[in-house]
Every structure is written in C-alpha cells, then in structure tokens.
Amino acid sequence: MSEKTYEMIFCIINAGYSETVMDAAREAGARGGTVIRARGTAGKEAEEVFKITVHPDKEVIMILVPKDIKDAVLEAIYKSAGMSTAGQGIAFSLPVNKTVGLQ
C-alpha cells in the first residue's frame, strides 16, 4: 500500500472538453485521468438561476493526484474549463483513504 496521501479530483464538463481539462491538469502535474460519459439532469430552473445554457451531454473526468498538487490542478482546470468557458465545468476533490498499485 502507498504511504503517500492522494485526492480524487472530479470534473463535470460539457461533452467534448475532456482534453481541455486533461491538458490543464497535466500542465499542473497530474499524470492522467479517466473519462466517463454522462448525462446531466438539470432543468430550466438551473438555467434561470445560474444564467447558463445547460447541455445534457456531459463527461466526468476523474484524476487521482498527490495531495500536495491538488490545489494547483483544481486551479488549472478552473482557468481552462470553468463555468465561464464553453466547457462550463465544475470541479471538486475528495480525500482518498487508501490506495494500492501506485508507486
């Protein structure tokens, strides 16, 4: 088991922008990620509240990073693919309690 502390970053973004997220994450030190195709369920109410157009086709990008670069990766994702961009991405992180298979 790894003794290093990790965080899992999740980014939910409009379909077609996962490479934008991954490029930014790699520049900030991430090594790779996993992309899952998804479908959003936000309705007209969300569009009115947030003043955005909600595209139902989404991608969820999961990026496991060492805790010490988490903030840099999140900031890079926000700048390149945040809500004010065409990707309209949101990102958050969760602590990872244990990992296996990592060096």
C-alpha positions in Angstrom: 0.0 0.0 0.0 1.1 3.5 -0.7 2.1 5.8 2.2 1.6 9.0 0.1 -1.7 10.9 0.5 -3.9 11.4 -2.5 -7.0 13.3 -3.5 -9.5 12.4 -6.2 -10.5 15.3 -8.4 -13.8 15.1 -10.2 -14.6 17.4 -13.0 -18.1 17.5 -14.7 -17.9 19.2 -18.0 -19.9 19.6 -21.3 -19.1 16.7 -23.6 -16.1 17.3 -25.9 -14.0 19.3 -23.4 -12.3 16.5 -21.5 -9.0 17.0 -23.4 -9.0 20.7 -22.3 -9.3 19.5 -18.7 -6.6 16.9 -19.0 -4.2 19.2 -20.8 -4.6 21.7 -18.0 -4.3 19.0 -15.3 -1.1 17.6 -16.9 0.5 21.0 -17.0 -0.2 21.3 -13.3 1.4 18.0 -12.6 -1.3 15.3 -13.0 -0.3 12.2 -14.8 -3.6 11.0 -16.3 -7.3 10.6 -15.7 -10.4 8.6 -16.6 -13.2 10.0 -18.6 -16.8 8.7 -18.2 -19.6 9.8 -20.5 -22.6 11.1 -18.6 -25.9 12.8 -19.0 -26.9 15.9 -16.9 -30.3 16.2 -15.4 -30.5 20.0 -14.7 -33.7 21.6 -16.0 -34.8 25.1 -16.9 -34.7 26.2 -13.3 -31.0 25.7 -13.2 -30.6 27.6 -16.4 -32.5 30.5 -15.0 -30.7 30.5 -11.6 -27.2 30.2 -13.0 -27.8 32.2 -16.2 -26.3 29.5 -18.4 -27.4 27.1 -21.0 -27.3 23.5 -19.7 -26.1 20.9 -22.2 -27.3 17.4 -21.2 -24.3 15.5 -22.6 -21.5 15.6 -20.1 -18.2 14.0 -19.3 -16.9 13.2 -15.8 -13.2 13.3 -15.5 -11.6 11.5 -12.5 -8.0 12.5 -11.7 -6.1 10.9 -8.8 -3.3 13.3 -7.7 -0.9 13.6 -4.8 -2.5 15.9 -2.2 0.3 18.4 -2.5 -0.6 19.3 -6.1 -4.4 19.2 -5.7 -4.9 22.9 -5.4 -2.7 23.6 -8.5 -4.6 21.1 -10.6 -8.0 22.4 -9.5 -6.9 26.0 -10.3 -5.6 25.0 -13.7 -8.9 23.2 -14.5 -10.9 26.2 -13.4 -8.9 28.6 -15.6 -9.1 26.4 -18.7 -12.6 24.9 -18.4 -14.6 26.5 -15.6 -18.1 27.8 -15.7 -17.1 31.0 -17.6 -15.8 28.9 -20.5 -17.6 26.9 -23.2 -16.9 23.7 -21.3 -18.9 25.0 -18.3 -17.0 22.7 -16.0 -17.3 22.3 -12.2 -14.6 20.5 -10.3 -14.2 19.3 -6.7 -11.9 17.0 -4.8 -12.4 14.2 -2.2 -9.8 12.7 0.1 -8.7 9.2 -0.7 -8.2 7.0 2.3 -6.1 4.2 0.8 -4.5 3.3 -2.5 -3.0 0.2 -3.9 -1.0 -0.3 -7.0 0.6 3.1 -7.0 4.3 3.9 -6.7 
